[in-house]
Protein backbone atom coordinates (compact mmCIF):
# COMPACT_ATOMS: atom_id res chain seq x y z
CA UNK A 1 0.00 0.00 0.00
CA UNK A 2 1.30 3.48 -0.86
CA UNK A 3 2.29 5.77 1.99
CA UNK A 4 1.55 9.45 2.23
CA UNK A 5 4.46 11.89 2.64
CA UNK A 6 5.74 12.25 6.19
CA UNK A 7 5.49 16.05 6.01
CA UNK A 8 3.47 18.12 3.53
CA UNK A 9 3.50 21.89 3.11
CA UNK A 10 0.41 23.57 1.68
CA UNK A 11 0.77 27.19 0.56
CA UNK A 12 -2.66 28.80 0.81
CA UNK A 13 -5.43 27.77 3.17
CA UNK A 14 -8.52 28.67 1.15
CA UNK A 15 -11.16 26.13 0.14
CA UNK A 16 -8.73 24.12 -2.01
CA UNK A 17 -5.72 24.41 0.29
CA UNK A 18 -7.75 23.46 3.35
CA UNK A 19 -9.14 20.45 1.49
CA UNK A 20 -5.66 19.34 0.44
CA UNK A 21 -4.41 19.74 4.02
CA UNK A 22 -7.36 17.76 5.36
CA UNK A 23 -6.79 14.94 2.87
CA UNK A 24 -3.10 14.51 3.66
CA UNK A 25 -3.66 14.77 7.41
CA UNK A 26 -6.35 12.11 7.17
CA UNK A 27 -3.87 9.88 5.32
CA UNK A 28 -1.34 10.27 8.16
CA UNK A 29 0.88 13.14 7.04
CA UNK A 30 2.02 16.01 9.20
CA UNK A 31 0.76 19.11 7.38
CA UNK A 32 2.02 22.69 7.61
CA UNK A 33 -0.24 25.30 6.01
CA UNK A 34 1.17 28.70 5.01
CA UNK A 35 -1.14 31.72 5.18
CA UNK A 36 -0.66 35.49 4.98
CA UNK A 37 -1.25 36.39 8.62
CA UNK A 38 -2.67 35.08 11.89
CA UNK A 39 -6.27 35.89 10.98
CA UNK A 40 -6.03 34.07 7.66
CA UNK A 41 -4.26 31.16 9.37
CA UNK A 42 -7.02 30.90 11.99
CA UNK A 43 -9.65 30.91 9.23
CA UNK A 44 -7.76 28.19 7.34
CA UNK A 45 -7.52 26.01 10.46
CA UNK A 46 -11.25 26.47 11.01
CA UNK A 47 -11.91 25.28 7.44
CA UNK A 48 -9.85 22.14 8.01
CA UNK A 49 -11.58 21.50 11.34
CA UNK A 50 -15.04 21.92 9.79
CA UNK A 51 -14.11 19.59 6.94
CA UNK A 52 -12.91 16.95 9.37
CA UNK A 53 -16.11 17.22 11.41
CA UNK A 54 -18.18 16.68 8.26
CA UNK A 55 -16.05 13.68 7.33
CA UNK A 56 -16.46 12.23 10.83
CA UNK A 57 -20.23 12.64 10.64
CA UNK A 58 -20.20 10.60 7.43
CA UNK A 59 -17.98 7.92 8.94
CA UNK A 60 -15.09 8.79 6.61
CA UNK A 61 -12.36 9.31 9.23
CA UNK A 62 -10.12 6.51 10.56
CA UNK A 63 -9.57 8.46 13.80
CA UNK A 64 -11.47 11.12 15.77
CA UNK A 65 -11.47 14.51 14.04
CA UNK A 66 -9.48 16.20 16.80
CA UNK A 67 -6.68 13.64 16.50
CA UNK A 68 -6.39 14.24 12.76
CA UNK A 69 -6.51 18.01 13.29
CA UNK A 70 -3.53 17.70 15.65
CA UNK A 71 -1.44 16.84 12.58
CA UNK A 72 -2.17 20.25 11.03
CA UNK A 73 -0.27 23.41 11.98
CA UNK A 74 -0.31 26.94 10.61
CA UNK A 75 2.55 29.32 9.80
CA UNK A 76 2.53 32.81 8.31
CA UNK A 77 5.63 32.62 6.11
CA UNK A 78 6.93 30.20 3.51
CA UNK A 79 10.29 30.44 5.26
CA UNK A 80 8.74 28.58 8.22
CA UNK A 81 8.25 25.37 6.23
CA UNK A 82 10.39 22.51 7.56
CA UNK A 83 13.46 21.84 5.41
CA UNK A 84 12.69 18.11 5.31
CA UNK A 85 9.18 18.58 3.89
CA UNK A 86 8.66 15.84 1.29
CA UNK A 87 5.98 17.62 -0.71
CA UNK A 88 4.94 21.27 -1.03
CA UNK A 89 1.64 21.99 -2.78
CA UNK A 90 0.99 25.60 -3.80
CA UNK A 91 -2.76 26.34 -3.75
CA UNK A 92 -3.09 30.12 -4.07
CA UNK A 93 -5.27 32.05 -6.58
CA UNK A 94 -4.64 31.68 -10.32
CA UNK A 95 -2.11 34.49 -10.64
CA UNK A 96 1.10 33.35 -12.37
CA UNK A 97 3.39 35.89 -10.71
CA UNK A 98 2.10 35.09 -7.23
CA UNK A 99 2.43 31.35 -7.77
CA UNK A 100 5.96 31.66 -9.18
CA UNK A 101 7.07 33.90 -6.32
CA UNK A 102 5.80 31.53 -3.64
CA UNK A 103 7.17 28.42 -5.34
CA UNK A 104 10.57 30.07 -5.66
CA UNK A 105 10.50 31.04 -2.00
CA UNK A 106 9.58 27.48 -1.02
CA UNK A 107 12.38 26.03 -3.15
CA UNK A 108 14.92 28.11 -1.22
CA UNK A 109 13.69 26.70 2.11
CA UNK A 110 13.27 22.97 1.47
CA UNK A 111 15.92 20.44 0.52
CA UNK A 112 16.76 19.35 -3.01
CA UNK A 113 14.73 16.14 -2.72
CA UNK A 114 11.45 17.92 -1.95
CA UNK A 115 8.79 17.70 -4.64
CA UNK A 116 7.11 21.01 -5.46
CA UNK A 117 3.62 21.00 -6.98
CA UNK A 118 1.11 23.58 -8.15
CA UNK A 119 -2.62 23.07 -7.81
CA UNK A 120 -3.37 25.26 -10.83
CA UNK A 121 -6.38 24.27 -12.90
CA UNK A 122 -5.22 25.88 -16.14
CA UNK A 123 -1.96 27.86 -15.93
CA UNK A 124 1.16 26.60 -17.70
CA UNK A 125 3.17 24.31 -15.44
CA UNK A 126 6.07 24.70 -17.86
CA UNK A 127 6.08 28.49 -17.48
CA UNK A 128 5.89 28.24 -13.69
CA UNK A 129 8.82 25.82 -13.69
CA UNK A 130 11.01 28.42 -15.43
CA UNK A 131 11.27 30.29 -12.12
CA UNK A 132 12.76 27.27 -10.34
CA UNK A 133 16.35 26.09 -10.03
CA UNK A 134 15.26 22.44 -9.97
CA UNK A 135 12.37 22.12 -12.45
CA UNK A 136 12.78 18.36 -12.52
CA UNK A 137 11.25 18.20 -9.03
CA UNK A 138 8.16 20.17 -10.06
CA UNK A 139 4.81 19.20 -11.57
CA UNK A 140 1.12 19.98 -11.43
CA UNK A 141 -1.17 18.23 -8.93
CA UNK A 142 -4.62 19.47 -9.89
CA UNK A 143 -7.02 18.55 -7.09
CA UNK A 144 -10.78 18.91 -7.48
CA UNK A 145 -13.32 20.61 -5.25
CA UNK A 146 -14.28 19.40 -2.69
CA UNK A 147 -10.87 17.79 -2.31
CA UNK A 148 -11.66 15.26 0.45
CA UNK A 149 -14.63 13.82 -1.47
CA UNK A 150 -13.24 14.00 -5.00
CA UNK A 151 -11.74 10.81 -6.41
CA UNK A 152 -9.54 12.49 -9.03
CA UNK A 153 -6.14 14.19 -9.14
CA UNK A 154 -4.82 15.38 -12.49
CA UNK A 155 -1.03 14.98 -12.65
CA UNK A 156 0.41 17.53 -15.09
CA UNK A 157 3.87 16.77 -16.45
CA UNK A 158 6.10 19.53 -17.84
CA UNK A 159 8.99 18.81 -20.24
CA UNK A 160 11.60 18.99 -17.45
CA UNK A 161 9.65 16.98 -14.87
CA UNK A 162 11.68 13.92 -13.83
CA UNK A 163 10.15 10.45 -13.89
CA UNK A 164 10.86 9.92 -10.18
CA UNK A 165 8.86 13.09 -9.43
CA UNK A 166 5.88 11.70 -11.33
CA UNK A 167 6.24 8.32 -9.59
CA UNK A 168 6.26 9.96 -6.17
CA UNK A 169 3.15 12.02 -7.00
CA UNK A 170 1.30 8.94 -8.25
CA UNK A 171 2.16 7.04 -5.07
CA UNK A 172 0.95 9.89 -2.87
CA UNK A 173 -2.32 10.20 -4.80
CA UNK A 174 -2.99 6.51 -4.17
CA UNK A 175 -2.15 6.95 -0.49
CA UNK A 176 -4.95 9.52 -0.39
CA UNK A 177 -7.32 6.94 -1.87
CA UNK A 178 -7.61 8.89 -5.10
CA UNK A 179 -7.19 7.96 -8.74
CA UNK A 180 -4.97 9.91 -11.08
CA UNK A 181 -4.83 10.84 -14.71
CA UNK A 182 -1.48 11.88 -16.17
CA UNK A 183 -1.51 14.59 -18.84
CA UNK A 184 1.10 16.55 -20.72
CA UNK A 185 1.23 20.22 -19.86
CA UNK A 186 -1.05 22.08 -22.28
CA UNK A 187 -3.61 24.89 -21.89
CA UNK A 188 -6.39 23.74 -19.59
CA UNK A 189 -4.88 20.22 -19.34
CA UNK A 190 -7.68 17.68 -19.92
CA UNK A 191 -10.25 18.38 -17.21
CA UNK A 192 -10.42 22.19 -17.28
CA UNK A 193 -10.34 22.33 -21.07
CA UNK A 194 -13.32 20.00 -21.44
CA UNK A 195 -15.16 21.25 -18.36
CA UNK A 196 -14.86 24.91 -19.30
CA UNK A 197 -15.96 24.22 -22.89
CA UNK A 198 -19.16 22.62 -21.59
CA UNK A 199 -19.72 25.31 -18.96
CA UNK A 200 -19.27 28.20 -21.39
CA UNK A 201 -21.70 26.71 -23.89
CA UNK A 202 -24.25 26.21 -21.11
CA UNK A 203 -23.86 29.88 -20.14
CA UNK A 204 -24.39 30.93 -23.77
CA UNK A 205 -27.61 28.88 -23.83
CA UNK A 206 -28.90 30.79 -20.78
CA UNK A 207 -27.79 34.05 -22.42
CA UNK A 208 -29.72 33.15 -25.59
CA UNK A 209 -32.80 32.06 -23.58
CA UNK A 210 -32.58 28.50 -24.91
CA UNK A 211 -33.59 27.19 -21.48
CA UNK A 212 -33.40 27.99 -17.78
CA UNK A 213 -30.26 27.05 -15.91
CA UNK A 214 -31.99 24.28 -13.98
CA UNK A 215 -33.36 22.71 -17.18
CA UNK A 216 -29.92 22.71 -18.84
CA UNK A 217 -28.37 21.11 -15.78
CA UNK A 218 -31.12 18.50 -15.56
CA UNK A 219 -30.54 17.58 -19.21
CA UNK A 220 -26.91 16.76 -18.43
CA UNK A 221 -27.50 14.95 -15.14
CA UNK A 222 -30.37 12.82 -16.42
CA UNK A 223 -29.39 12.48 -20.07
CA UNK A 224 -25.62 12.11 -19.71
CA UNK A 225 -25.34 10.94 -16.10
CA UNK A 226 -23.19 13.89 -15.05
CA UNK A 227 -23.21 14.05 -11.23
CA UNK A 228 -23.82 17.81 -11.35
CA UNK A 229 -24.89 20.09 -14.19
CA UNK A 230 -22.45 22.56 -15.80
CA UNK A 231 -24.15 25.68 -14.41
CA UNK A 232 -24.45 24.42 -10.85
CA UNK A 233 -20.82 23.33 -11.12
CA UNK A 234 -19.90 26.84 -12.29
CA UNK A 235 -21.55 28.20 -9.13
CA UNK A 236 -19.59 25.74 -6.99
CA UNK A 237 -16.27 26.51 -8.66
CA UNK A 238 -16.93 30.26 -8.65
CA UNK A 239 -17.86 32.39 -11.64
CA UNK A 240 -14.74 34.50 -11.16
CA UNK A 241 -12.56 31.39 -11.25
CA UNK A 242 -14.32 30.11 -14.35
CA UNK A 243 -13.92 33.50 -16.04
CA UNK A 244 -10.19 33.59 -15.27
CA UNK A 245 -9.70 30.12 -16.74
CA UNK A 246 -11.78 30.99 -19.81
CA UNK A 247 -9.74 34.13 -20.42
CA UNK A 248 -6.52 32.12 -20.23
CA UNK A 249 -7.85 29.49 -22.63
CA UNK A 250 -9.20 32.19 -24.93
CA UNK A 251 -5.73 33.76 -25.10
CA UNK A 252 -3.98 30.43 -25.74
CA UNK A 253 -6.49 28.34 -27.70
CA UNK A 254 -8.62 30.88 -29.54
CA UNK A 255 -12.17 32.12 -29.96
CA UNK A 256 -13.93 28.91 -28.99
CA UNK A 257 -13.11 29.77 -25.36
CA UNK A 258 -14.25 33.42 -25.52
CA UNK A 259 -16.09 34.17 -22.23
CA UNK A 260 -19.84 34.84 -22.76
CA UNK A 261 -21.13 38.33 -22.04
CA UNK A 262 -23.43 36.96 -19.32
CA UNK A 263 -20.47 35.48 -17.42
CA UNK A 264 -18.62 38.81 -17.46
CA UNK A 265 -21.73 40.67 -16.33
CA UNK A 266 -22.39 38.35 -13.41
CA UNK A 267 -18.79 38.58 -12.23
CA UNK A 268 -18.91 42.39 -12.51
CA UNK A 269 -22.06 42.39 -10.32
CA UNK A 270 -20.37 40.18 -7.73
CA UNK A 271 -22.58 37.19 -8.50
CA UNK A 272 -19.81 34.64 -8.08
CA UNK A 273 -21.84 31.56 -7.16
CA UNK A 274 -22.18 29.75 -3.86
CA UNK A 275 -19.50 31.80 -2.08
CA UNK A 276 -21.52 35.02 -2.55
CA UNK A 277 -24.99 33.45 -2.37
CA UNK A 278 -25.91 34.18 -5.98
CA UNK A 279 -24.72 32.88 -9.34
CA UNK A 280 -26.87 30.95 -11.77
CA UNK A 281 -28.66 29.73 -8.62
CA UNK A 282 -29.52 31.36 -5.31
CA UNK A 283 -27.62 29.74 -2.44
CA UNK A 284 -28.63 29.85 1.24
Backbone torsions as a table, in degrees:
resi	resn	phi	psi	omega
1	UNK	NA	138.2	-179.7
2	UNK	-68.5	147.7	178.4
3	UNK	-109.4	143.5	176.8
4	UNK	-75.3	160.6	178.3
5	UNK	-60.6	147.8	178.8
6	UNK	-62.6	-46.3	179.9
7	UNK	-131.2	132.7	179.8
8	UNK	-124.6	133.7	171.1
9	UNK	-103.1	136.1	177.2
10	UNK	-123.4	117.4	-180.0
11	UNK	-94.3	109.0	-176.5
12	UNK	108.1	121.8	-176.8
13	UNK	-114.2	29.8	174.9
14	UNK	-71.6	-160.9	-177.2
15	UNK	-56.4	-45.6	-178.7
16	UNK	-71.9	-46.8	-179.1
17	UNK	-61.8	-42.0	178.2
18	UNK	-63.3	-39.4	178.2
19	UNK	-65.7	-39.2	177.5
20	UNK	-65.2	-43.8	178.4
21	UNK	-61.1	-45.0	179.2
22	UNK	-59.6	-43.2	-176.7
23	UNK	-64.4	-45.1	-179.6
24	UNK	-70.3	-37.8	177.8
25	UNK	-63.7	-40.1	178.1
26	UNK	-62.2	-34.4	-179.7
27	UNK	-80.4	-4.1	175.2
28	UNK	111.3	-1.6	-179.3
29	UNK	-78.5	151.8	165.4
30	UNK	-85.2	127.7	-171.8
31	UNK	-120.5	130.8	175.5
32	UNK	-116.0	119.2	-178.7
33	UNK	-102.3	131.8	178.6
34	UNK	-101.3	125.5	174.6
35	UNK	-129.5	171.7	-173.7
36	UNK	-67.4	-42.5	-174.6
37	UNK	-154.1	-179.3	-175.3
38	UNK	-64.3	-37.9	-180.0
39	UNK	-64.6	-45.5	178.4
40	UNK	-65.0	-37.0	178.8
41	UNK	-65.4	-41.7	178.5
42	UNK	-63.6	-39.7	178.8
43	UNK	-65.6	-39.8	179.0
44	UNK	-64.6	-43.1	178.9
45	UNK	-63.4	-37.2	177.4
46	UNK	-64.6	-37.0	177.3
47	UNK	-63.3	-45.1	179.4
48	UNK	-62.3	-44.8	-179.2
49	UNK	-61.3	-42.9	179.6
50	UNK	-64.9	-40.1	178.0
51	UNK	-63.4	-39.9	179.1
52	UNK	-67.2	-38.7	177.6
53	UNK	-62.8	-42.4	178.2
54	UNK	-63.4	-41.4	178.7
55	UNK	-63.7	-40.1	179.3
56	UNK	-64.2	-40.3	178.7
57	UNK	-61.9	-30.2	179.2
58	UNK	-91.5	3.6	179.6
59	UNK	72.1	28.5	-175.4
60	UNK	-102.1	6.4	-179.2
61	UNK	-109.7	135.8	178.4
62	UNK	-75.9	-19.3	-179.6
63	UNK	-135.6	165.6	176.1
64	UNK	-56.7	147.4	-175.0
65	UNK	-56.4	-39.9	-177.3
66	UNK	-66.8	-30.7	177.5
67	UNK	-70.2	-38.5	176.8
68	UNK	-68.2	-41.0	-179.5
69	UNK	-61.9	-29.5	178.6
70	UNK	-61.1	-19.5	179.3
71	UNK	-81.3	-7.9	-174.4
72	UNK	-106.7	128.1	175.0
73	UNK	-128.3	160.7	-176.9
74	UNK	-118.6	140.5	172.5
75	UNK	-132.9	163.4	-176.3
76	UNK	-114.7	17.8	176.5
77	UNK	-154.2	139.9	177.3
78	UNK	-57.9	-32.9	-178.3
79	UNK	-63.1	-13.7	179.9
80	UNK	-89.3	-0.7	175.7
81	UNK	-65.5	140.5	176.7
82	UNK	-64.0	141.5	-178.4
83	UNK	-63.7	-29.1	-176.8
84	UNK	-91.7	15.8	175.8
85	UNK	-56.9	130.0	-178.3
86	UNK	-80.2	-33.9	-176.6
87	UNK	-140.7	133.1	171.8
88	UNK	-119.3	123.4	178.0
89	UNK	-110.9	118.5	175.4
90	UNK	-86.0	126.9	-176.5
91	UNK	-137.9	50.3	179.2
92	UNK	-99.7	173.1	-178.3
93	UNK	-55.9	160.2	-172.6
94	UNK	-75.5	64.1	176.9
95	UNK	-119.9	110.9	-172.6
96	UNK	-54.6	-45.0	-177.8
97	UNK	-63.0	-41.0	178.7
98	UNK	-63.8	-47.0	180.0
99	UNK	-60.9	-46.7	-178.7
100	UNK	-62.0	-41.2	-178.7
101	UNK	-63.9	-43.3	-178.0
102	UNK	-72.3	-37.5	176.8
103	UNK	-64.9	-40.7	178.1
104	UNK	-63.8	-41.8	177.9
105	UNK	-62.8	-41.1	179.1
106	UNK	-65.3	-40.0	-179.3
107	UNK	-60.4	-33.2	-179.7
108	UNK	-71.7	-21.7	-174.8
109	UNK	-91.8	-43.0	-173.2
110	UNK	-86.2	170.5	-178.6
111	UNK	-82.4	173.0	-172.2
112	UNK	-72.8	-8.9	178.1
113	UNK	-92.7	-11.1	-177.8
114	UNK	-66.1	135.0	174.1
115	UNK	-87.7	130.6	174.5
116	UNK	-105.6	138.1	-179.4
117	UNK	-137.9	149.1	172.6
118	UNK	-112.5	140.5	178.7
119	UNK	-93.5	20.7	-179.6
120	UNK	-58.2	145.9	177.9
121	UNK	-98.5	-7.0	-178.1
122	UNK	-156.7	-19.9	-175.6
123	UNK	-70.2	156.6	-177.0
124	UNK	-69.8	116.6	175.6
125	UNK	-66.5	-34.5	178.9
126	UNK	-62.8	-44.5	179.8
127	UNK	-67.1	-38.6	176.9
128	UNK	-64.3	-35.5	-178.2
129	UNK	-67.3	-21.6	-178.2
130	UNK	-64.0	-21.3	179.8
131	UNK	-82.2	-8.6	-172.6
132	UNK	-98.9	151.5	175.1
133	UNK	-80.7	-25.8	-178.4
134	UNK	-124.9	70.4	-177.1
135	UNK	-64.1	-19.0	178.2
136	UNK	-65.4	-21.2	-179.0
137	UNK	-96.5	16.2	-173.4
138	UNK	-123.9	143.4	176.3
139	UNK	-160.7	175.5	174.8
140	UNK	-94.8	134.5	169.8
141	UNK	-123.8	93.3	-174.3
142	UNK	-89.2	100.6	176.4
143	UNK	-84.2	161.7	-176.7
144	UNK	-119.5	149.0	-174.3
145	UNK	-92.3	131.8	-2.8
146	UNK	-80.2	134.0	-171.9
147	UNK	-58.9	-47.8	-176.4
148	UNK	-60.8	-31.8	-176.5
149	UNK	-92.6	-20.4	-176.6
150	UNK	-74.5	140.2	-178.3
151	UNK	-89.5	-8.7	-168.4
152	UNK	-112.0	142.0	164.3
153	UNK	-131.5	128.6	178.5
154	UNK	-94.9	116.0	179.9
155	UNK	-92.5	118.8	-175.1
156	UNK	-109.0	119.9	-172.5
157	UNK	-105.5	121.5	176.1
158	UNK	-88.6	165.8	-177.4
159	UNK	-56.8	-33.9	-177.3
160	UNK	-91.6	-4.0	-178.3
161	UNK	-64.2	128.3	-178.8
162	UNK	-79.3	151.2	-178.3
163	UNK	-60.5	-37.6	-179.4
164	UNK	-66.9	-28.9	175.8
165	UNK	-66.7	-44.1	177.7
166	UNK	-62.9	-44.2	-179.2
167	UNK	-60.3	-41.9	179.3
168	UNK	-63.9	-44.0	-179.6
169	UNK	-62.8	-40.7	178.7
170	UNK	-62.9	-43.1	180.0
171	UNK	-62.5	-42.2	-179.1
172	UNK	-68.7	-36.3	176.0
173	UNK	-60.1	-43.1	-179.4
174	UNK	-67.6	-33.3	176.9
175	UNK	-64.9	-27.9	177.0
176	UNK	-80.2	-5.5	-177.0
177	UNK	79.3	22.2	-178.4
178	UNK	-109.5	162.4	175.2
179	UNK	-107.7	149.5	-175.1
180	UNK	-118.8	154.0	164.7
181	UNK	-123.4	138.5	-178.9
182	UNK	-105.9	126.1	-178.7
183	UNK	-131.0	152.1	173.6
184	UNK	-77.1	143.3	179.6
185	UNK	-59.8	120.5	176.7
186	UNK	-158.1	160.4	-175.1
187	UNK	-55.1	121.7	177.9
188	UNK	79.3	-3.5	-178.5
189	UNK	54.7	-136.4	175.7
190	UNK	-102.9	-48.2	-171.5
191	UNK	-69.8	-50.0	-177.9
192	UNK	-66.0	-38.5	-178.1
193	UNK	-61.5	-47.0	-180.0
194	UNK	-73.9	-42.1	-178.1
195	UNK	-64.5	-41.9	-179.9
196	UNK	-68.5	-39.3	178.5
197	UNK	-57.2	-44.6	179.0
198	UNK	-67.1	-44.1	-178.6
199	UNK	-63.5	-43.0	-179.4
200	UNK	-64.6	-40.0	179.2
201	UNK	-66.6	-37.2	177.1
202	UNK	-63.3	-39.5	178.0
203	UNK	-64.6	-40.9	177.8
204	UNK	-61.5	-36.7	179.0
205	UNK	-65.0	-39.0	174.9
206	UNK	-65.4	-44.2	-179.7
207	UNK	-58.7	-36.5	-178.6
208	UNK	-91.2	6.4	178.7
209	UNK	59.9	32.9	175.2
210	UNK	-66.5	-41.8	179.9
211	UNK	-165.6	164.1	174.7
212	UNK	-72.6	158.1	-177.9
213	UNK	-56.0	-43.6	-177.1
214	UNK	-64.5	-37.3	179.7
215	UNK	-67.5	-40.7	178.4
216	UNK	-63.7	-43.8	179.0
217	UNK	-63.8	-42.1	-179.3
218	UNK	-63.5	-35.6	178.2
219	UNK	-60.3	-37.4	-178.3
220	UNK	-80.6	-35.1	-179.6
221	UNK	-74.3	-39.7	-179.3
222	UNK	-85.2	-39.3	-175.9
223	UNK	-82.5	-31.9	-176.3
224	UNK	-120.4	5.4	176.6
225	UNK	61.4	26.5	172.2
226	UNK	-68.2	138.3	-178.8
227	UNK	-67.7	-25.5	177.3
228	UNK	-148.0	143.6	-177.6
229	UNK	-71.6	162.0	-174.8
230	UNK	-66.2	-28.3	-178.8
231	UNK	-82.9	-39.8	173.5
232	UNK	-63.7	-38.7	177.8
233	UNK	-63.9	-38.9	176.6
234	UNK	-59.5	-41.2	176.6
235	UNK	-62.8	-39.4	-178.6
236	UNK	-70.0	-41.8	179.2
237	UNK	-69.2	-38.6	-175.4
238	UNK	111.7	125.0	-177.8
239	UNK	-64.3	-32.7	177.6
240	UNK	-66.6	-38.8	177.9
241	UNK	-66.3	-45.1	179.6
242	UNK	-62.7	-38.3	178.3
243	UNK	-65.0	-43.3	-179.9
244	UNK	-61.5	-42.3	179.2
245	UNK	-66.4	-42.8	179.8
246	UNK	-61.4	-41.6	179.6
247	UNK	-63.8	-38.9	177.7
248	UNK	-65.3	-44.5	-179.6
249	UNK	-69.1	-34.6	176.2
250	UNK	-60.9	-43.7	-179.0
251	UNK	-68.4	-30.9	-174.8
252	UNK	-100.1	-29.3	-174.4
253	UNK	-115.8	-10.1	173.2
254	UNK	109.0	-170.8	-168.4
255	UNK	-63.3	-23.5	-177.2
256	UNK	-65.2	-13.9	177.8
257	UNK	-109.4	18.1	177.9
258	UNK	-61.8	126.5	-178.7
259	UNK	-64.1	133.5	177.6
260	UNK	-64.1	151.6	178.2
261	UNK	-56.1	-42.3	-177.6
262	UNK	-59.9	-39.0	178.7
263	UNK	-63.3	-45.9	179.4
264	UNK	-62.2	-40.7	-178.4
265	UNK	-65.3	-42.4	180.0
266	UNK	-65.0	-42.1	178.6
267	UNK	-63.9	-41.2	179.1
268	UNK	-62.4	-32.2	178.8
269	UNK	-82.7	-5.1	-177.6
270	UNK	83.3	14.2	177.7
271	UNK	-88.1	85.8	-169.8
272	UNK	-101.7	4.1	179.2
273	UNK	108.0	-149.8	-173.8
274	UNK	-57.5	-37.0	-174.2
275	UNK	-68.4	-19.5	176.1
276	UNK	-111.1	-3.4	178.7
277	UNK	91.7	-9.6	-179.1
278	UNK	-147.2	132.2	174.3
279	UNK	-149.3	-116.7	169.1
280	UNK	-83.8	-13.8	174.3
281	UNK	-126.8	162.4	171.0
282	UNK	-97.5	128.1	-175.7
283	UNK	-110.8	138.0	178.6
284	UNK	-68.8	NA	NA
